[in-house]
């Protein structure tokens, strides 16, 4: 029997990272998960905590050296760790740039030292800002509107630079609007789905930003994890891909599907009216396509 391959997942106790851990374990990988638990939650890993193929460490990536044993003999590194949210980043730009850029540098150095087969980075569609091209292709203008978006794009630039200078096999995935089980339900600026579900469970009205006519390109979290694995095992290298559902839905449509009263909030600075990923490149290169429909995804969350 061949020995299990080793994969490292940063942000392993987070929303998307924990689903990546699930998928890798299901595919026979030995997984080394890292999370400083500033925003990740151990409950997200509850269903696999007894799996002998998962080793979890609560650590800050910025404290890790390139020769850290966590990276040793790893075939793939999936880098999800970072701080999300728009508005808090405006108040705390130093923290965001440190967490989202310097942690990436430390993991890249670990990947380079270990000679990994592929480094896959969770980039963000927020780099497009108020996109002028709808649907938005990977060649669209980059125009971050706030420090969070800037920090994620700078992380992406660092990743591609390591690919260019050090010949590290890298791929960046610009994730659009992720949703699904384990989405954060706390904070005014958490995932819209997570916040809405928490409000529904508490019997409170949905807090809708603006008039709710804005649309978002939602993609179910298990589709994201599968795309990351496809990118890792593929022969593609030094590529950037949009990762979305390719079919935008309005916020009002979510409210309609969930059912409940609404309270409107003022629009936030720098937020687009529409996000819509052109996913033709990833479909062509990786033969990947989202399989969970929006209706099925919402039903799963409910």
Backbone bond lengths (Angstrom), bond angles and torsions (degrees), N, CA, C in turn:
res aa  C-N    CA-C-N  psi(-1)  N-CA   C-N-CA  omega(-1)  CA-C   N-CA-C  phi
1 X - - - 1.470 - - 1.522 109.02 -
2 X 1.326 116.48 132.21 1.465 119.70 -179.14 1.526 110.06 -72.29
3 X 1.338 114.88 148.89 1.454 120.22 -179.38 1.527 110.18 -72.94
4 X 1.336 116.06 143.50 1.468 119.92 -179.51 1.520 110.88 -62.96
5 X 1.326 115.58 142.97 1.460 120.78 176.34 1.520 108.97 -78.00
6 X 1.338 115.50 154.01 1.462 121.08 -176.34 1.525 109.83 -105.56
7 X 1.329 116.39 131.52 1.464 122.10 175.32 1.524 108.85 -127.65
8 X 1.320 116.08 139.49 1.463 122.10 176.00 1.525 108.19 -104.80
9 X 1.325 116.45 132.55 1.463 121.63 176.24 1.521 108.13 -121.95
10 X 1.336 116.95 116.63 1.464 120.26 173.87 1.529 108.58 -90.50
11 X 1.325 116.40 150.98 1.463 119.05 -172.95 1.519 110.44 66.63
12 X 1.338 115.87 33.43 1.465 121.39 -171.16 1.522 113.80 -66.70
13 X 1.335 117.33 -22.84 1.468 120.13 179.78 1.529 111.56 -96.46
14 X 1.323 116.07 8.19 1.459 120.46 178.62 1.516 112.17 -86.64
15 X 1.310 115.52 -177.74 1.460 122.90 -176.83 1.536 111.20 -58.60
16 X 1.329 118.14 -63.44 1.464 120.47 -176.71 1.521 110.78 -77.11
17 X 1.336 117.24 -39.25 1.458 121.06 -177.90 1.515 113.17 -57.37
18 X 1.333 116.67 -39.30 1.471 119.45 -178.89 1.521 111.28 -68.18
19 X 1.335 117.27 -33.56 1.469 119.77 176.12 1.533 110.67 -70.80
20 X 1.338 116.53 -31.86 1.467 120.28 175.00 1.517 109.97 -64.49
21 X 1.333 116.84 -41.65 1.466 121.69 176.93 1.535 109.95 -58.56
22 X 1.329 116.74 -47.19 1.468 121.40 179.16 1.531 111.45 -55.62
23 X 1.328 115.68 -48.71 1.467 120.59 -176.32 1.528 111.17 -64.12
24 X 1.327 116.44 -43.30 1.462 120.24 -179.57 1.527 111.50 -64.02
25 X 1.325 116.78 -43.01 1.468 120.28 178.08 1.526 110.78 -62.59
26 X 1.341 115.34 -40.84 1.467 120.06 178.97 1.529 111.89 -63.59
27 X 1.351 115.40 -24.71 1.462 120.22 -179.43 1.525 112.67 -99.13
28 X 1.338 116.24 15.03 1.456 120.37 171.62 1.511 116.90 84.87
29 X 1.326 117.28 12.02 1.467 120.25 178.69 1.528 111.37 -82.02
30 X 1.317 115.17 151.37 1.453 120.89 164.20 1.522 106.22 -88.60
31 X 1.326 116.52 125.70 1.461 120.85 -172.70 1.527 110.77 -112.96
32 X 1.315 114.80 131.22 1.459 121.30 171.53 1.527 107.46 -108.69
33 X 1.312 116.16 110.27 1.465 121.40 -177.48 1.515 111.40 -100.42
34 X 1.328 115.29 137.96 1.460 121.63 178.38 1.526 108.61 -128.26
35 X 1.333 116.95 135.83 1.458 121.76 175.94 1.521 107.64 -161.42
36 X 1.339 116.45 134.91 1.474 117.85 178.76 1.530 111.76 -83.57
37 X 1.344 116.59 -2.07 1.468 124.29 175.92 1.528 112.83 62.25
38 X 1.334 116.69 20.31 1.464 119.53 173.58 1.528 109.67 -66.95
39 X 1.333 115.49 -37.41 1.462 120.68 176.61 1.525 112.92 -130.32
40 X 1.317 116.46 -21.14 1.462 120.23 174.87 1.518 110.59 -71.21
41 X 1.327 116.46 158.94 1.473 121.12 -177.86 1.521 109.34 -131.91
42 X 1.316 115.77 132.32 1.465 120.17 180.00 1.529 112.01 -60.60
43 X 1.350 116.92 -26.23 1.468 119.86 178.00 1.528 111.29 -59.60
44 X 1.339 116.78 -27.78 1.461 119.99 179.70 1.526 112.44 -65.61
45 X 1.338 116.34 -18.91 1.463 121.12 -179.72 1.531 111.74 -107.30
46 X 1.332 116.06 9.80 1.469 120.42 -173.57 1.519 112.79 -58.60
47 X 1.342 116.75 -35.99 1.470 119.23 -174.99 1.524 112.64 -75.73
48 X 1.347 117.92 -8.22 1.466 118.56 -179.93 1.530 112.36 -130.37
49 X 1.334 117.15 12.51 1.473 119.31 -174.63 1.523 112.28 -66.89
50 X 1.334 117.48 -23.99 1.462 120.10 179.32 1.527 112.50 -92.13
51 X 1.340 116.66 0.96 1.461 120.71 179.90 1.528 109.39 -73.48
52 X 1.336 118.14 121.09 1.469 120.07 -177.34 1.525 113.55 -65.36
53 X 1.330 117.16 -15.18 1.466 120.37 -179.74 1.528 113.09 -86.51
54 X 1.326 116.73 0.62 1.471 120.29 176.46 1.522 109.95 -110.24
55 X 1.322 115.58 124.78 1.464 122.14 171.38 1.526 106.69 -117.14
56 X 1.326 116.15 119.97 1.470 120.55 -177.64 1.522 110.76 -112.09
57 X 1.330 115.56 137.94 1.459 121.40 176.33 1.530 109.82 -129.47
58 X 1.333 115.88 131.76 1.467 120.89 174.50 1.526 107.55 -90.36
59 X 1.332 115.15 98.54 1.465 121.04 -176.16 1.517 110.25 -144.43
60 X 1.336 115.44 157.86 1.459 121.31 173.41 1.521 108.49 -96.55
61 X 1.312 116.01 125.96 1.465 121.06 -176.35 1.517 112.63 -58.78
62 X 1.326 116.47 -29.40 1.463 119.88 -177.75 1.525 112.51 -70.19
63 X 1.342 116.53 -11.49 1.463 120.96 177.57 1.527 112.17 -96.79
64 X 1.330 116.97 -0.64 1.464 120.78 -175.04 1.522 111.46 -94.36
65 X 1.320 115.80 137.71 1.465 121.93 177.48 1.529 110.02 -91.55
66 X 1.313 115.60 163.18 1.464 120.83 -176.24 1.523 112.90 -61.19
67 X 1.342 116.57 -30.82 1.465 119.59 -177.66 1.525 112.97 -94.11
68 X 1.326 117.09 17.46 1.462 120.81 -179.79 1.525 110.07 -57.60
69 X 1.317 116.45 139.52 1.461 121.50 -176.27 1.531 112.75 -63.48
70 X 1.326 117.61 -21.09 1.466 120.96 178.93 1.527 111.13 -60.21
71 X 1.327 116.84 -34.69 1.461 120.68 -177.47 1.528 113.12 -84.74
72 X 1.318 117.30 -15.92 1.463 121.76 -170.99 1.527 111.79 -60.80
73 X 1.314 115.51 129.49 1.470 124.11 176.91 1.530 113.43 64.49
74 X 1.321 117.14 13.91 1.469 119.75 177.11 1.525 110.11 -70.87
75 X 1.315 115.25 137.51 1.465 119.70 176.36 1.525 110.76 -87.02
76 X 1.337 115.53 -43.07 1.461 120.69 -179.28 1.526 110.22 -128.02
77 X 1.327 115.62 147.91 1.465 121.08 169.35 1.524 107.71 -125.35
78 X 1.332 115.72 125.70 1.465 122.77 177.11 1.521 107.10 -109.87
79 X 1.330 116.52 114.63 1.471 120.69 -171.31 1.533 110.98 -105.23
80 X 1.349 114.89 98.82 1.468 121.76 178.94 1.530 112.55 -106.30
81 X 1.333 117.48 -13.95 1.468 120.49 -173.33 1.523 111.71 -60.93
82 X 1.323 115.65 143.46 1.461 121.13 178.22 1.514 110.66 158.44
83 X 1.321 115.59 173.20 1.467 120.97 179.15 1.525 108.78 -102.76
84 X 1.340 117.39 127.10 1.463 120.38 177.44 1.534 111.43 -90.72
85 X 1.304 116.06 -175.40 1.473 125.83 171.39 1.527 114.14 90.19
86 X 1.323 113.01 139.60 1.455 122.12 -174.84 1.529 112.46 -83.17
87 X 1.314 116.23 -63.84 1.470 120.91 -170.27 1.527 113.14 -61.97
88 X 1.348 119.67 -44.99 1.465 118.12 178.23 1.525 113.30 -58.71
89 X 1.338 116.87 -28.99 1.470 119.43 -179.15 1.525 111.48 -67.31
90 X 1.331 116.75 -26.86 1.468 120.16 178.21 1.521 110.04 -68.39
91 X 1.335 116.18 -33.94 1.462 120.91 179.44 1.527 113.07 -84.94
92 X 1.336 117.06 -23.84 1.473 120.13 -174.84 1.530 111.32 -132.18
93 X 1.336 118.21 59.07 1.473 119.57 -175.41 1.526 113.73 -63.89
94 X 1.329 117.68 -34.23 1.469 120.35 -178.51 1.519 110.76 -62.02
95 X 1.337 115.48 -44.64 1.465 120.62 -179.67 1.527 110.85 -62.15
96 X 1.338 116.32 -41.85 1.460 120.71 -178.26 1.525 112.11 -66.21
97 X 1.322 115.97 -44.49 1.460 118.81 -178.99 1.523 110.94 -67.16
98 X 1.310 116.98 -36.84 1.467 120.44 177.87 1.522 110.82 -65.47
99 X 1.336 116.06 -49.93 1.466 120.32 -175.80 1.521 112.31 -69.25
100 X 1.326 117.25 -40.32 1.459 119.84 -172.20 1.521 114.33 -91.68
101 X 1.324 117.33 -19.98 1.466 119.55 178.94 1.521 111.41 -104.82
102 X 1.332 117.47 -53.96 1.461 119.26 -175.36 1.525 112.69 -68.49
103 X 1.334 117.38 -32.80 1.470 117.53 176.12 1.525 109.74 -63.58
104 X 1.333 116.32 -36.19 1.459 121.00 178.46 1.522 111.06 -63.94
105 X 1.327 116.94 -41.25 1.466 121.10 177.73 1.530 110.56 -59.99
106 X 1.321 116.61 -44.38 1.465 120.26 -179.05 1.534 111.55 -63.42
107 X 1.329 116.93 -40.82 1.470 119.61 -179.82 1.522 110.60 -70.57
108 X 1.323 117.21 -38.12 1.463 120.17 176.79 1.525 111.45 -60.80
109 X 1.307 116.35 -40.10 1.461 119.95 178.56 1.528 110.78 -66.82
110 X 1.340 116.26 -36.69 1.457 119.54 174.19 1.517 111.22 -64.01
111 X 1.333 116.14 -40.80 1.465 121.46 179.27 1.526 110.84 -65.34
112 X 1.318 115.75 -42.03 1.468 120.60 -179.89 1.525 110.64 -65.13
113 X 1.312 117.04 -43.67 1.456 121.40 -179.70 1.530 111.45 -64.95
114 X 1.354 115.42 -35.39 1.469 119.97 -178.19 1.523 112.61 -82.61
115 X 1.334 117.02 -14.53 1.459 120.64 -177.87 1.517 112.65 65.44
116 X 1.337 116.34 45.46 1.465 119.83 -176.20 1.527 111.85 -65.23
117 X 1.324 114.58 156.56 1.469 120.40 -179.53 1.530 111.11 -76.51
118 X 1.340 117.51 -30.41 1.468 119.73 178.21 1.526 110.00 -160.41
119 X 1.333 114.97 139.63 1.462 123.02 174.65 1.528 106.42 -114.95
120 X 1.330 117.15 118.96 1.468 120.44 -177.69 1.527 108.79 -114.76
121 X 1.335 115.46 122.76 1.470 122.43 -173.00 1.525 111.34 -106.06
122 X 1.332 115.45 134.13 1.462 121.02 175.31 1.524 108.78 -83.67
123 X 1.322 115.57 91.66 1.461 121.96 176.34 1.529 108.85 -84.86
124 X 1.328 116.42 -179.64 1.463 120.07 -175.39 1.522 111.99 -131.72
125 X 1.325 114.84 139.56 1.469 120.26 175.99 1.524 111.72 -68.06
126 X 1.337 117.24 -10.94 1.474 119.98 178.46 1.525 111.50 -63.46
127 X 1.340 116.92 -14.48 1.471 119.56 178.20 1.527 111.75 -62.00
128 X 1.346 117.12 -24.28 1.467 120.43 -179.03 1.530 112.51 -77.03
129 X 1.325 116.87 -16.74 1.455 119.95 -178.60 1.513 111.63 61.71
130 X 1.328 115.78 -133.11 1.463 121.29 177.30 1.528 107.59 -86.36
131 X 1.314 115.94 82.11 1.466 122.00 -169.92 1.522 112.38 -55.66
132 X 1.326 115.02 131.43 1.464 120.73 177.89 1.527 110.88 -86.43
133 X 1.336 116.62 -20.90 1.457 121.95 -178.52 1.531 108.96 -107.19
134 X 1.322 116.22 116.35 1.465 122.19 -179.82 1.525 108.53 -127.68
135 X 1.355 120.71 122.45 1.462 128.02 -7.97 1.528 111.62 -59.43
136 X 1.312 116.40 155.49 1.453 122.66 -172.35 1.518 110.87 -96.61
137 X 1.340 115.99 123.82 1.464 120.71 176.86 1.527 109.72 -93.36
138 X 1.325 116.06 169.43 1.463 121.47 179.00 1.530 112.61 -65.62
139 X 1.340 116.87 -17.51 1.473 120.16 179.51 1.531 113.03 -88.91
140 X 1.330 116.79 0.34 1.467 120.24 -178.15 1.522 111.34 -63.28
141 X 1.322 114.68 157.84 1.465 120.63 -179.05 1.526 111.11 -60.68
142 X 1.328 115.26 137.96 1.465 121.49 175.91 1.518 108.19 -91.50
143 X 1.335 116.36 125.19 1.467 119.71 -176.18 1.529 110.19 -152.84
144 X 1.349 117.86 71.91 1.468 120.37 -178.77 1.522 111.13 -59.79
145 X 1.345 116.09 139.39 1.466 120.88 -174.71 1.529 113.16 -103.93
146 X 1.320 117.33 -5.20 1.470 119.69 -176.96 1.527 108.20 -162.20
147 X 1.349 118.17 163.49 1.473 120.90 -173.42 1.523 114.93 -57.34
148 X 1.339 118.71 -34.84 1.468 118.77 177.69 1.518 109.82 -58.97
149 X 1.333 116.95 -50.74 1.457 121.57 -178.62 1.525 110.48 -60.56
150 X 1.330 116.66 -42.04 1.459 121.10 178.87 1.530 110.50 -61.91
151 X 1.339 116.66 -44.50 1.462 120.27 -176.97 1.525 111.84 -64.19
152 X 1.321 116.94 -39.85 1.463 120.04 178.79 1.530 111.01 -68.62
153 X 1.336 116.38 -37.23 1.462 118.94 178.59 1.528 110.75 -70.58
154 X 1.336 116.92 -38.75 1.462 119.68 176.94 1.530 110.29 -62.82
155 X 1.348 116.43 -37.62 1.457 120.03 174.66 1.516 111.48 -60.21
156 X 1.332 115.39 -42.12 1.469 120.00 178.11 1.524 111.09 -63.02
157 X 1.327 116.63 -43.18 1.463 121.13 179.49 1.524 111.21 -60.63
158 X 1.340 115.45 -40.56 1.465 120.92 177.72 1.531 109.59 -62.23
159 X 1.321 116.53 -45.24 1.464 121.14 179.51 1.529 110.71 -57.95
160 X 1.319 117.07 -49.06 1.461 120.54 -178.00 1.528 111.07 -67.49
161 X 1.318 116.93 -30.98 1.468 121.48 177.71 1.539 110.07 -66.36
162 X 1.336 116.28 -43.40 1.470 119.85 177.72 1.530 110.12 -62.60
163 X 1.330 115.63 -34.99 1.462 119.25 175.80 1.515 111.76 -64.08
164 X 1.319 115.82 -41.24 1.466 121.28 -177.21 1.530 112.01 -73.67
165 X 1.330 116.77 -48.39 1.467 120.96 -172.27 1.531 112.45 -81.92
166 X 1.331 116.05 -40.63 1.465 119.90 -174.29 1.536 113.32 -105.56
167 X 1.339 115.74 2.46 1.471 121.22 178.60 1.527 111.71 57.46
168 X 1.339 115.08 34.60 1.460 120.75 174.43 1.532 107.64 -80.94
169 X 1.326 119.42 128.78 1.466 120.81 179.23 1.535 109.82 -69.52
170 X 1.316 116.93 112.29 1.471 121.21 -174.54 1.521 111.05 -129.47
171 X 1.334 114.79 152.36 1.467 122.40 171.65 1.525 107.57 -142.08
172 X 1.325 116.35 136.98 1.466 122.04 175.89 1.521 108.96 -112.28
173 X 1.325 115.49 132.38 1.468 121.77 -178.94 1.520 108.96 -114.32
174 X 1.324 116.94 109.93 1.473 121.46 179.50 1.523 109.20 -81.80
175 X 1.342 114.39 96.78 1.464 120.72 -176.04 1.524 110.26 -76.44
176 X 1.319 115.90 133.93 1.467 120.53 176.20 1.537 107.92 -86.93
177 X 1.292 121.38 -126.04 1.471 121.25 -170.89 1.522 111.25 -98.74
178 X 1.325 115.40 96.17 1.455 121.73 -177.08 1.525 110.66 -76.08
179 X 1.335 116.05 141.65 1.464 120.58 173.73 1.517 108.53 -149.13
180 X 1.324 115.52 164.67 1.446 120.66 178.88 1.518 111.13 142.76
181 X 1.335 117.33 -178.08 1.463 120.86 179.14 1.531 111.28 -56.03
182 X 1.328 115.83 142.89 1.468 125.12 179.73 1.527 113.65 80.07
183 X 1.323 117.71 3.45 1.467 119.03 173.51 1.520 108.19 -59.19
184 X 1.324 116.10 143.71 1.460 120.20 -177.90 1.526 110.70 -61.91
185 X 1.325 115.23 136.45 1.472 120.72 -178.84 1.520 111.61 -111.46
186 X 1.319 117.36 0.66 1.465 120.11 -176.20 1.517 111.10 -107.41
187 X 1.330 115.21 155.34 1.453 120.82 175.88 1.511 112.04 84.89
188 X 1.315 115.74 146.34 1.464 120.88 -178.70 1.518 111.74 -67.52
189 X 1.343 116.33 -17.67 1.460 119.32 -173.28 1.522 112.60 -115.31
190 X 1.324 116.47 19.07 1.452 119.82 177.51 1.518 110.77 -72.96
191 X 1.318 115.63 -176.86 1.453 121.12 176.86 1.524 109.77 -55.33
192 X 1.339 116.64 134.06 1.461 120.02 -176.93 1.524 110.73 -57.12
193 X 1.332 117.43 -38.59 1.457 120.80 179.69 1.517 111.19 -66.20
194 X 1.329 115.88 -45.57 1.457 119.77 -179.65 1.512 112.02 -62.03
195 X 1.331 115.38 -44.12 1.469 120.68 179.84 1.526 110.21 -63.73
196 X 1.340 116.25 -45.52 1.468 119.89 -179.88 1.528 111.62 -61.67
197 X 1.333 117.20 -40.96 1.464 119.87 -179.96 1.518 111.50 -65.04
198 X 1.343 115.28 -41.07 1.468 119.15 178.08 1.527 110.14 -62.40
199 X 1.344 116.56 -40.77 1.461 120.81 179.33 1.524 110.95 -66.56
200 X 1.333 116.89 -38.67 1.467 120.15 179.62 1.532 110.20 -65.37
201 X 1.326 116.41 -44.55 1.471 120.94 -179.97 1.532 111.40 -62.96
202 X 1.349 114.98 -33.21 1.468 119.38 -178.70 1.526 112.18 -86.85
203 X 1.344 116.77 -1.09 1.457 120.36 -179.70 1.515 113.56 70.98
204 X 1.336 115.82 25.63 1.471 120.68 -179.62 1.522 110.40 -103.14
205 X 1.342 116.70 158.25 1.467 118.65 177.81 1.524 111.45 -69.52
206 X 1.327 116.45 154.93 1.461 121.46 177.76 1.533 109.58 -75.04
207 X 1.327 116.57 132.46 1.466 120.82 176.89 1.523 108.24 -89.34
208 X 1.313 115.47 103.27 1.469 121.90 -177.23 1.523 109.48 -99.63
209 X 1.324 115.96 124.43 1.472 121.09 178.35 1.525 108.78 -77.62
210 X 1.327 116.28 129.78 1.461 120.58 -177.54 1.515 110.70 67.82
211 X 1.351 116.36 -147.15 1.471 119.43 -178.12 1.527 112.70 -94.73
212 X 1.350 116.24 2.06 1.460 119.87 176.89 1.513 114.28 81.93
213 X 1.337 116.84 2.25 1.473 119.44 -178.98 1.533 111.08 -82.09
214 X 1.343 116.66 -12.14 1.462 118.90 179.62 1.532 109.61 -65.61
215 X 1.313 115.67 145.32 1.467 119.87 -176.60 1.523 110.52 -116.39
216 X 1.320 114.71 150.88 1.459 121.58 -177.92 1.527 109.58 -132.86
217 X 1.321 114.55 144.75 1.459 120.67 179.22 1.526 108.16 -89.14
218 X 1.329 115.55 90.67 1.462 121.05 -176.14 1.524 111.35 -81.29
219 X 1.327 115.27 139.89 1.454 120.98 175.72 1.516 109.14 -134.54
220 X 1.336 115.45 131.19 1.459 121.42 -175.40 1.527 110.08 -71.80
221 X 1.312 115.68 142.66 1.469 121.37 -168.95 1.529 113.24 -61.77
222 X 1.334 118.46 -34.63 1.469 118.69 179.78 1.526 111.39 -69.53
223 X 1.333 116.98 -30.23 1.465 120.40 174.53 1.526 110.34 -65.97
224 X 1.333 116.58 -36.17 1.462 120.82 177.75 1.527 110.47 -63.71
225 X 1.328 116.20 -49.46 1.466 120.16 -178.73 1.532 110.81 -58.30
226 X 1.330 116.86 -42.36 1.465 120.11 -179.68 1.528 111.09 -64.66
227 X 1.325 117.12 -37.10 1.460 120.52 178.25 1.529 110.81 -64.88
228 X 1.337 116.65 -40.12 1.458 120.21 179.00 1.530 111.31 -63.68
229 X 1.327 116.57 -40.70 1.461 119.48 178.95 1.526 110.75 -68.13
230 X 1.329 117.02 -40.07 1.464 120.96 176.46 1.526 110.76 -59.72
231 X 1.341 116.03 -41.08 1.470 120.58 179.15 1.524 110.58 -63.92
232 X 1.329 115.83 -40.62 1.464 120.49 -177.00 1.525 111.96 -65.59
233 X 1.321 117.27 -44.82 1.468 120.18 -174.92 1.531 112.35 -84.45
234 X 1.329 116.84 -8.49 1.461 120.70 -178.48 1.534 111.05 -75.14
235 X 1.327 114.93 169.32 1.466 120.56 175.74 1.523 111.43 -88.52
236 X 1.329 117.16 -0.09 1.462 120.80 179.82 1.532 110.17 -70.11
237 X 1.318 115.38 148.53 1.463 121.09 -174.28 1.522 108.60 -152.96
238 X 1.339 115.63 143.41 1.470 121.32 178.73 1.530 111.89 54.02
239 X 1.334 114.90 46.18 1.461 120.92 179.94 1.523 110.60 -120.97
240 X 1.328 114.76 153.88 1.467 122.43 175.59 1.529 107.21 -119.53
241 X 1.342 115.84 131.33 1.460 120.24 -178.75 1.517 111.31 -127.59
242 X 1.341 115.75 139.24 1.458 120.89 165.67 1.519 108.21 -74.23
243 X 1.336 115.81 141.39 1.458 120.55 -179.88 1.528 108.60 -132.52
244 X 1.327 114.69 97.91 1.454 120.69 -179.31 1.516 110.13 -145.49
245 X 1.319 115.47 -179.80 1.458 119.98 178.28 1.516 112.17 -83.67
246 X 1.341 115.66 -20.71 1.456 119.94 179.14 1.519 114.51 76.87
247 X 1.357 116.94 11.91 1.466 121.14 -178.65 1.531 109.11 -146.29
248 X 1.331 117.55 86.83 1.478 120.87 -174.35 1.532 113.05 -60.28
249 X 1.330 114.88 147.24 1.465 123.17 177.85 1.528 108.33 -127.17
250 X 1.335 116.94 143.43 1.460 119.31 179.39 1.530 110.81 -79.93
251 X 1.310 114.69 156.71 1.468 120.27 176.36 1.530 109.26 -62.71
252 X 1.329 116.72 -37.09 1.471 120.11 177.90 1.530 111.56 -62.04
253 X 1.338 116.68 -32.25 1.467 120.33 177.96 1.533 110.36 -66.37
254 X 1.324 117.15 -37.84 1.472 120.40 177.13 1.520 109.82 -62.43
255 X 1.349 115.46 -46.32 1.461 120.18 179.63 1.524 110.14 -59.19
256 X 1.325 115.92 -40.70 1.467 121.43 179.60 1.526 110.84 -61.76
257 X 1.352 116.33 -43.06 1.465 120.58 -178.90 1.528 111.56 -70.53
258 X 1.334 117.07 -35.95 1.462 120.76 -178.56 1.528 111.80 -81.19
259 X 1.340 115.98 -36.44 1.461 121.17 178.77 1.511 113.66 78.53
260 X 1.348 116.69 117.74 1.454 120.33 178.86 1.512 112.44 160.14
261 X 1.334 116.18 174.82 1.459 121.81 179.37 1.520 110.26 -79.99
262 X 1.341 114.56 164.53 1.470 121.08 -174.57 1.526 110.98 -129.41
263 X 1.331 115.72 141.12 1.459 122.67 167.76 1.526 106.58 -121.88
264 X 1.320 117.44 126.33 1.466 120.71 -177.40 1.523 111.45 -88.94
265 X 1.341 114.96 140.96 1.461 122.48 178.97 1.529 108.70 -118.67
266 X 1.352 117.00 157.27 1.466 118.75 178.58 1.530 111.82 -64.12
267 X 1.337 115.95 149.47 1.464 120.17 177.26 1.522 109.74 -64.46
268 X 1.341 116.02 149.58 1.458 121.11 -179.66 1.523 109.57 -93.94
269 X 1.331 117.15 153.99 1.473 120.05 -176.59 1.530 111.88 -65.58
270 X 1.332 115.47 139.49 1.454 120.69 172.37 1.512 115.75 71.29
271 X 1.339 117.58 15.56 1.465 119.28 -179.94 1.529 110.02 -96.01
272 X 1.332 117.54 131.01 1.468 120.40 -176.70 1.520 112.79 -73.27
273 X 1.342 115.86 155.97 1.464 120.81 174.97 1.523 110.53 -76.04
274 X 1.337 115.90 -27.29 1.462 119.48 -177.55 1.526 110.31 -145.42
275 X 1.322 116.85 133.00 1.462 120.70 166.59 1.522 106.80 -116.05
276 X 1.318 115.33 133.77 1.467 120.42 -175.42 1.519 108.27 -153.35
277 X 1.316 115.93 108.98 1.458 121.11 -177.20 1.517 111.88 -82.42
278 X 1.337 115.26 128.78 1.461 119.33 164.82 1.528 105.26 -81.87
279 X 1.334 117.10 111.76 1.474 121.05 -174.69 1.532 111.82 -106.14
280 X 1.324 115.60 19.72 1.470 118.28 -177.19 1.531 111.74 -66.22
281 X 1.334 118.02 -31.59 1.474 120.00 -178.20 1.523 111.39 -67.50
282 X 1.343 116.88 -48.55 1.468 119.34 -178.92 1.524 110.63 -68.05
283 X 1.329 117.26 -33.13 1.461 120.26 176.95 1.529 110.50 -64.73
284 X 1.330 116.13 -38.85 1.458 120.97 -178.93 1.528 111.84 -73.68
285 X 1.336 116.42 -46.76 1.467 120.64 -174.48 1.525 113.39 -75.16
286 X 1.333 116.78 -41.35 1.466 120.60 -171.92 1.522 113.49 -108.94
287 X 1.337 116.49 -3.00 1.471 120.49 -176.30 1.532 111.02 55.11
288 X 1.336 115.00 32.97 1.468 121.65 179.20 1.523 109.30 -101.15
289 X 1.309 116.53 145.80 1.464 121.95 171.58 1.525 107.91 -151.01
290 X 1.347 117.52 146.94 1.467 119.26 177.78 1.526 110.04 -64.16
291 X 1.330 116.58 141.19 1.465 119.84 -178.93 1.529 113.02 -113.59
292 X 1.334 117.28 -18.03 1.469 120.42 -178.63 1.532 108.88 -92.57
293 X 1.338 116.21 115.08 1.462 119.90 178.85 1.526 110.34 -69.65
294 X 1.319 116.27 160.57 1.463 120.56 -178.85 1.537 110.54 -60.62
295 X 1.330 116.64 -44.74 1.463 120.53 -179.30 1.530 111.21 -61.96
296 X 1.338 116.69 -42.72 1.460 120.98 179.41 1.529 110.66 -66.98
297 X 1.325 115.97 -38.54 1.453 120.86 179.38 1.519 111.72 -63.09
298 X 1.330 115.75 -44.89 1.477 120.14 178.91 1.524 109.57 -64.32
299 X 1.340 116.61 -41.90 1.463 120.29 179.77 1.522 110.80 -61.33
300 X 1.325 116.93 -38.48 1.461 121.74 178.21 1.528 109.85 -63.22
301 X 1.338 116.18 -42.61 1.461 119.73 -179.37 1.519 110.70 -65.68
302 X 1.314 116.55 -37.93 1.477 120.01 -179.99 1.520 111.77 -71.14
